[in-house]
């Protein structure tokens, strides 16, 4: 599988190792990240999202942001 991924030049959206599902949607003006915690454990949001806006709360994502089990964040870059 690694060979196929390498050949297809597939790259992760996040450089940090995380158990979160991270999906991106882009428009001409904005980039939106959807972070979903499908695990039964609290999970730290990757540091690369710190300082961006959480659209569900209106707050800025912190460096110690935690997603609870089955919680979702939509982040605007």
QUIBEL-V139034 format. One line per field, one symbol per residue. ss: DSSP state (A for helix, B for strand, O for the rest). burial: + if it has 16 or more other ideal C-beta (glycine too) atoms within 10 Angstrom, else -. A space follows every 10 residues. Layout:
ss = ???
burial = ???
This chain:
ss = OAAAAAAOOO OOOOOOOOOO BBBBBBOOOO BBBBBBOOOO OOBBOOAAAO OOBBOOOOOB OOOOOBBOOO OBBBBBO
burial = ---------- ---+---+-+ -+-------- --+-+-+--- --+-++-++- -+-+------ +---+-+--- --+-+--
